[in-house]
Amino acid sequence: MTATITRHPDDATLMSFAAGSLPEPLAAAIAAHASMCAHCRQELSGMESLGAALMEQTSKLGPVEAIAWNPPRVVTNMAVPTPRWHFDGGEQGARGELVPNTAVDLPQPIVRAYNLSLGTIAWKRLGPGMWHHRLDLSPGVEGDLRLLKIAAGRKMPIHGHGGCELTLVLDGAYGDETGVYWRGDIQDVDDDVEHAPVADAELGCICLIASERPARFRGLVSRFIQPWTGM
Amino acid sequence: MVQTWAHVGPRRQSKGPPPSRDPVLGFMPRGLMSDLLARIAKDKDNDAFRQLYETFGSRVRGYMMRQGADPATAEELTQETLLTVWRKANLYSSEKGGAAAWIFTIARNLRIDRLRREVVWYELTDEMAQAVPSGDQAVDDIVAQNERQLRVRATLSELSDDQREVVTLAYIDGLSHSQIAERLSLPLGTVKSRMRLAYQKVRTALEDLQ
């Protein structure tokens, strides 16, 4: 079975990621998508060049005092943050390219950051045919990051969003008013959009959902479960 | 011994015709950045590092301060950014982006880690590039990357004031789109469309280099 990545994040979202200003849960979803999508990695490279050009001009933005230069051997043993993961080739999912779907698992960034794999997730039941697994964010970070598993043909509750929301398909597929999303595809929606996704009738769907603010689920099911799940 | 770049003497006189002046960096001849990285990588060349520091130090520091770092923290993060360059210059590959873009990503990651204390959801370019020591880079790559950075820099002057404002708030001040919308009292969609329009200019400028 193969999948084709045809749904990419909004350029503005990718730029915010390249700028280092995308809220943490959204950044996780973009990192996961980029690990599967060569097209977006290429775009990010251009966007980082824009960052470099803007940084060159920071000295024009306001007075910056001269800095002392210390020979590097004097300053030693400074810790450099290690990213929680890095790309290691992985799937080469350029726009229109076929991505083999033989070994479906979570994207590398999620695997590394949370030491998780699809087989080891302790799913919690969210409602009939719906399970989720929340992923921790850094202390003080707002928003929501979770894996969602939806049974074949199951409707997800209608929901609107506070701020931006990204949905990355990890297995199976889902569809809504805007089309069908397969593995590697990402849906990037604003706070003025409401959608009611339906999981693929045969495959069901596992996806990563990231929101800038807690998702606001509506409808019978969600009203019923909201008090216990915080959704 | 501590030197201050404001007190550094005149640039060393080189033989032959003067190098072309970089429009933004002023004294920095084109192509020199990648060359400096190569010298740092190969010989741990202190002088090359000092030149790199003089070029990027104030910029990285200004970048950190715009995000709200106090002067001491900004100084520390600047040192750390450039020490990372010093230590990892041999892992840098121009295939993965220009030298300036590489330094930007190091500074950006440090800022997320130290100032925001959030997860660094990025690959570091050097980690992607481990197989290609910079000493073996094709000259074509270096030229292409310099060209790339020059074009992006030129694009900045083509941005409208509105576009420049939002990209600066995003890249330099570290504001999310929602924060920018709030700061400028604009709808979120307007912020995003200005960002997109700004990037379209960059994309067009780089089209034939991809």
HADDOCK unambig.tbl for C-alpha pairs under 7 A between the chains (distance, minus, plus):
assign (segid A and resid 11 and name CA) (segid B and resid 196 and name CA) 5.78 0.50 0.50
assign (segid A and resid 12 and name CA) (segid B and resid 192 and name CA) 5.34 0.50 0.50
assign (segid A and resid 12 and name CA) (segid B and resid 195 and name CA) 5.52 0.50 0.50
assign (segid A and resid 12 and name CA) (segid B and resid 196 and name CA) 5.36 0.50 0.50
assign (segid A and resid 16 and name CA) (segid B and resid 170 and name CA) 6.41 0.50 0.50
assign (segid A and resid 16 and name CA) (segid B and resid 176 and name CA) 6.78 0.50 0.50
assign (segid A and resid 19 and name CA) (segid B and resid 170 and name CA) 6.18 0.50 0.50
assign (segid A and resid 19 and name CA) (segid B and resid 171 and name CA) 4.47 0.50 0.50
assign (segid A and resid 20 and name CA) (segid B and resid 108 and name CA) 6.05 0.50 0.50
assign (segid A and resid 20 and name CA) (segid B and resid 112 and name CA) 6.91 0.50 0.50
assign (segid A and resid 20 and name CA) (segid B and resid 171 and name CA) 6.96 0.50 0.50
assign (segid A and resid 20 and name CA) (segid B and resid 174 and name CA) 6.58 0.50 0.50
assign (segid A and resid 21 and name CA) (segid B and resid 170 and name CA) 6.15 0.50 0.50
assign (segid A and resid 21 and name CA) (segid B and resid 174 and name CA) 4.79 0.50 0.50
assign (segid A and resid 21 and name CA) (segid B and resid 175 and name CA) 5.49 0.50 0.50
assign (segid A and resid 21 and name CA) (segid B and resid 176 and name CA) 5.11 0.50 0.50
assign (segid A and resid 22 and name CA) (segid B and resid 176 and name CA) 5.48 0.50 0.50
assign (segid A and resid 23 and name CA) (segid B and resid 176 and name CA) 6.63 0.50 0.50
assign (segid A and resid 24 and name CA) (segid B and resid 118 and name CA) 6.99 0.50 0.50
assign (segid A and resid 27 and name CA) (segid B and resid 121 and name CA) 6.39 0.50 0.50
assign (segid A and resid 28 and name CA) (segid B and resid 121 and name CA) 6.08 0.50 0.50
assign (segid A and resid 31 and name CA) (segid B and resid 121 and name CA) 6.14 0.50 0.50
assign (segid A and resid 31 and name CA) (segid B and resid 122 and name CA) 6.72 0.50 0.50
assign (segid A and resid 45 and name CA) (segid B and resid 97 and name CA) 6.55 0.50 0.50
assign (segid A and resid 48 and name CA) (segid B and resid 101 and name CA) 5.76 0.50 0.50
assign (segid A and resid 49 and name CA) (segid B and resid 101 and name CA) 4.93 0.50 0.50
assign (segid A and resid 49 and name CA) (segid B and resid 149 and name CA) 6.38 0.50 0.50
assign (segid A and resid 49 and name CA) (segid B and resid 152 and name CA) 6.71 0.50 0.50
assign (segid A and resid 50 and name CA) (segid B and resid 152 and name CA) 6.04 0.50 0.50
assign (segid A and resid 51 and name CA) (segid B and resid 104 and name CA) 6.65 0.50 0.50
assign (segid A and resid 51 and name CA) (segid B and resid 171 and name CA) 5.99 0.50 0.50
assign (segid A and resid 52 and name CA) (segid B and resid 100 and name CA) 5.54 0.50 0.50
assign (segid A and resid 52 and name CA) (segid B and resid 101 and name CA) 4.90 0.50 0.50
assign (segid A and resid 52 and name CA) (segid B and resid 104 and name CA) 5.21 0.50 0.50
assign (segid A and resid 53 and name CA) (segid B and resid 152 and name CA) 6.65 0.50 0.50
assign (segid A and resid 53 and name CA) (segid B and resid 153 and name CA) 5.17 0.50 0.50
assign (segid A and resid 55 and name CA) (segid B and resid 59 and name CA) 6.06 0.50 0.50
assign (segid A and resid 55 and name CA) (segid B and resid 63 and name CA) 6.31 0.50 0.50
assign (segid A and resid 55 and name CA) (segid B and resid 172 and name CA) 6.85 0.50 0.50
assign (segid A and resid 56 and name CA) (segid B and resid 59 and name CA) 5.74 0.50 0.50
assign (segid A and resid 58 and name CA) (segid B and resid 59 and name CA) 5.73 0.50 0.50
assign (segid A and resid 58 and name CA) (segid B and resid 62 and name CA) 5.66 0.50 0.50
assign (segid A and resid 58 and name CA) (segid B and resid 63 and name CA) 6.23 0.50 0.50
assign (segid A and resid 59 and name CA) (segid B and resid 58 and name CA) 6.68 0.50 0.50
assign (segid A and resid 59 and name CA) (segid B and resid 59 and name CA) 5.74 0.50 0.50
assign (segid A and resid 59 and name CA) (segid B and resid 62 and name CA) 6.15 0.50 0.50
assign (segid A and resid 64 and name CA) (segid B and resid 58 and name CA) 6.50 0.50 0.50
assign (segid A and resid 64 and name CA) (segid B and resid 62 and name CA) 6.11 0.50 0.50
assign (segid A and resid 66 and name CA) (segid B and resid 4 and name CA) 6.35 0.50 0.50
assign (segid A and resid 66 and name CA) (segid B and resid 5 and name CA) 6.11 0.50 0.50
assign (segid A and resid 66 and name CA) (segid B and resid 6 and name CA) 5.96 0.50 0.50
assign (segid A and resid 66 and name CA) (segid B and resid 58 and name CA) 6.75 0.50 0.50
assign (segid A and resid 67 and name CA) (segid B and resid 4 and name CA) 5.78 0.50 0.50
assign (segid A and resid 67 and name CA) (segid B and resid 5 and name CA) 6.51 0.50 0.50
assign (segid A and resid 67 and name CA) (segid B and resid 58 and name CA) 6.75 0.50 0.50
assign (segid A and resid 68 and name CA) (segid B and resid 2 and name CA) 6.03 0.50 0.50
assign (segid A and resid 68 and name CA) (segid B and resid 3 and name CA) 5.48 0.50 0.50
assign (segid A and resid 68 and name CA) (segid B and resid 4 and name CA) 4.52 0.50 0.50
assign (segid A and resid 68 and name CA) (segid B and resid 5 and name CA) 6.78 0.50 0.50
assign (segid A and resid 69 and name CA) (segid B and resid 2 and name CA) 5.97 0.50 0.50
assign (segid A and resid 69 and name CA) (segid B and resid 3 and name CA) 5.43 0.50 0.50
assign (segid A and resid 69 and name CA) (segid B and resid 4 and name CA) 6.12 0.50 0.50
assign (segid A and resid 70 and name CA) (segid B and resid 2 and name CA) 5.73 0.50 0.50
assign (segid A and resid 72 and name CA) (segid B and resid 83 and name CA) 6.69 0.50 0.50
assign (segid A and resid 78 and name CA) (segid B and resid 80 and name CA) 6.87 0.50 0.50
assign (segid A and resid 81 and name CA) (segid B and resid 110 and name CA) 6.61 0.50 0.50
assign (segid A and resid 81 and name CA) (segid B and resid 113 and name CA) 6.69 0.50 0.50
assign (segid A and resid 83 and name CA) (segid B and resid 120 and name CA) 5.28 0.50 0.50
assign (segid A and resid 83 and name CA) (segid B and resid 121 and name CA) 6.48 0.50 0.50
assign (segid A and resid 83 and name CA) (segid B and resid 122 and name CA) 6.11 0.50 0.50
assign (segid A and resid 83 and name CA) (segid B and resid 123 and name CA) 6.35 0.50 0.50
assign (segid A and resid 84 and name CA) (segid B and resid 120 and name CA) 6.55 0.50 0.50
assign (segid A and resid 84 and name CA) (segid B and resid 121 and name CA) 6.75 0.50 0.50
assign (segid A and resid 85 and name CA) (segid B and resid 123 and name CA) 6.49 0.50 0.50
assign (segid A and resid 86 and name CA) (segid B and resid 122 and name CA) 6.67 0.50 0.50
assign (segid A and resid 86 and name CA) (segid B and resid 123 and name CA) 4.27 0.50 0.50
assign (segid A and resid 86 and name CA) (segid B and resid 124 and name CA) 6.95 0.50 0.50
assign (segid A and resid 87 and name CA) (segid B and resid 123 and name CA) 6.06 0.50 0.50
assign (segid A and resid 87 and name CA) (segid B and resid 128 and name CA) 6.66 0.50 0.50
assign (segid A and resid 88 and name CA) (segid B and resid 128 and name CA) 6.93 0.50 0.50
assign (segid A and resid 138 and name CA) (segid B and resid 118 and name CA) 5.60 0.50 0.50
assign (segid A and resid 138 and name CA) (segid B and resid 119 and name CA) 6.77 0.50 0.50
